[in-house]
Amino acid sequence: RTAAEKKARAEAARQAEAARQARAEAERSAREASSSDSAAAEKARAEAEFKAQAAEAAVQQARALAEQERKARTEAEERAKQEAVARVMQEQQLRSMADTEIKARVEAELKARQQQEMEADAKYRAEAEKRARAAAAERKKKMEEDVVPAVALKPEKKTDWKKISGIGAIVMILAAIGLIHVVSLTPYANGVEKLVSERLQQPVMIGGMRYALIPSPQLTLESVTIGKVQEIKIERIEIDASPLIFFGEQKDIDRVEAISVNVEGDVLSHVPGWLKPQTGPQRLRIGRVRMKTVRLALRGVDIPDLDLDVAFERDGAMRRATLTDGRARATLTPKEKSLQVSLEARDWRPPLGLPVTFDDLTLTAAVRGDTATISDIDAKIGRGAIKGEASAAWGTGIRAEGELSLANGDLKQLLPDFTRDFTAAGSVSANFSFQLEGSAVPALFQKPRVNATFNVSGGALNNVDLVRAIQSPKREGIRGGRTPFDVLTGTLQLAGNHYAYRQLRLTSGPMNATGSVDVAPNGELSGRISAELGSGPVVVARGTLGVGGVVKSPVLGP
């Protein structure tokens, strides 16, 4: 308490005591006056009453003065508190602005240096190209000067009728083969259907068949379907084949190319059998199959168009297969009793699973029977690096589990892939473990289980203002604002699309906060946060806040 307030309270106490004594004197005088009818006694009673009233008035005045001093002290303390908060936050803001300015200057210098290097490289390439063109022009000019026209004079020879007869026979054979080029071969497609069906062990139908010698010998099959209910539909198949393919029982084909292939997911179970070594005599051997624009229809999965390239051994077993969608490339290679898979991708979003776009991704996997082991996961995402490993097993259902780590990711870039309702920034590092289960591939990610620890540095939470919430709390709660922070750490448990953030700890200059927050599947928030604002031993604001509202509009209330 201040000296003025103490003085006012002492004066009020003194005046109260004086009023009590005056009142007692007045009551005593009144009793004496009641027992004596003299004028002097009455006068003494009146004077005592007047003194008592004056003393009571002085008491009221002293109390009013003490209350005034108390209010003044409270207002002064509140002003001092607000000034302290403002001063502390201003110091933090100035330090943050200085750090930001230094970081921006460094980034500007790096960009300027990169730009200079790019310009120097472009200049070098342009000069090299110019020199190459000049050298090519010089070589062409020299070759033209060295050409010497020559005229060959041949002596007149006698007519060789045997040679002419042989040439005529060859011409007739070529003419017979040429008929294949212009005549439709569709009526003869049954033999091809039988041959391919025998290799795939599935019904095959061909809508049209033709042969061309120009620009290169090629047999074309049109409107081809495979499967009992035509699960595979192919617009066109082009086969590199000489005219000799039409003769003999054994058909050896170097390359087959299928264009515009539509595949229903149910037929995929037959594919492993088509890639295994064949037993017994083989009437059809194919060295390589290429498929362009393969549209794979799987329930609940949107897969982009693929290109497929498969090379076969002499016994019909797969030697190597490559699949690509333009951004990702998977290579499959049989090795002993397993299938080795390697995946490389750039600027690629998986058709299912994590709703994120990988800047770069590489991994290797080994498939043995109904299990797969995924190792050497190495990825770049949101400027961060991901590493990890996983495993999967299938039979009556599918189960997958694994561990991943993220280092130095950009939270501002990562967060929009998961939600557009909340924004934040900072450099995030985390360790994850996950478990997935489902009856089919699309169901794997419907109810994932994830446990994670995370650390975010040098960032900010938008639409949340912890300082304002503890400094000026409101019964209806505080909405909006921004909370910059130095470090935010915690754990995350995800189960059944329910997010539970625990052991949260936030440091923002002079402010420290701890707590927990839950996010329901519908986006509703709940939780408690304890925050304290101060510098050293001096605490200028402290409070415990309830978390409510929804992800898009959080509410912090007392």
Protein Blocks (a to p, Z undefined) as FASTA:
>chain_A
ZZklmmmmmmmmmmmmmmmmmmmmmmmmmmmmmmpccfklmmmmmmmmmmmmmmmmmmmm
mmmmmmmmmmmmmmmmmmmmmmmmmmmmmmmmmmmmmmmmmmmmmmmmmmmmmmmmmmmm
mmmmmmmmmmmmmmmmmmmmmmmmmpccdddddddddddfklmmmmmmmmmmmmmmmmmm
mpccklmmmmmmmmmmmmnopacddfbdcddfbfbdcdddehiaedjkopaccfbacddd
dfklmgojbdcdfbdcdehiaddfklmmmmmmmmpccedjdfbdcfbdcdehiadddehi
acddddddddddfkopafbdcddehjaccddddehjbccdddddehiacfbhjdddcfbd
cdddddehjaccdehiacdeehiacdddddddddjbccdddddddehiafklmmmmmock
bccedddddddddddddfbfklmmmmccdddddddehiadehiafklmmmmgcfkbpeeh
jdddfbdcdddddeehiacdehiacdehjaccdddddddfkopacddddddddehjbcfb
dcddddehjfklccddZZ
